[in-house]
Amino acid sequence: MAPVGALLAAIAAYVLPDTGTFYNLLWANLGTFLGAVCFLVAALLSRRTIGADEPAAAPGSVAA
């Protein structure tokens, strides 16, 4: 869904050569916002949690 928002923003942000204005600034901003929200949701859903019973790795140690 995020790439769709980015694509929508890119198309809407097209500058018309004759007038020098954006094709549709509202959709450009909404598409950018939609893409950002989708990436944020994906990042929150893919977070890893460390359980309380797992010991923390010592600084400089290599994980097995």
N, C-alpha and C positions, 0 to 999 in steps of 0.2 A: 504494500500500500504506500510506503514512503516513496519509492521511485515514481509512483503515479503522481503523487503530490509534487515532486520535484519536476517532473515532465510538464505538468500543468503550469507550474510557476515559470518554467523556461519559455513555454509557448506564449503565455500571457505577457511576459516581460519583453516580447519582441518590440523593437522600436520601429515605428513606421517611418520609412525614409523620407516621405513627402513632408511630413509635419514635425518629425523629431520627437513625437510623443509615444508613450507606451501603448501597446495594443489594448491591454486591460490591466491597469495597475491593481485593482481590487483582487482579481483572480491571481495575479502574481504574488501578492502578499498572502492570500489565503492558501495558495498551493505551497508556499514556503513554510507557513505555519503548520499545515497539515503534515507535511513531510517531517518537520521537526518533532511534532507530537508522536508520530509513528516511530521514529527512531528512539525517542525517549521511552516509550512503552516497551519496545523491543529490548532496550538496555536494562530496564527494570525487571523484565521477565527473565532475562538470562543471567541475573546476578547469582553469584555463588555465595553460599553462607558457610561459615565455619561453625561446626557444632561445638558445644561446650566441652564434650568429652575428648575432642581431638587436641593433642598438645600442639602448641604453636612451634614453628620451626625456629631454631636458634639463628641469630644473624650470621650470615656467611656460610651456612650449611647448605648442602645440596640435597634436594628432595629425591627420594628413591622412586 
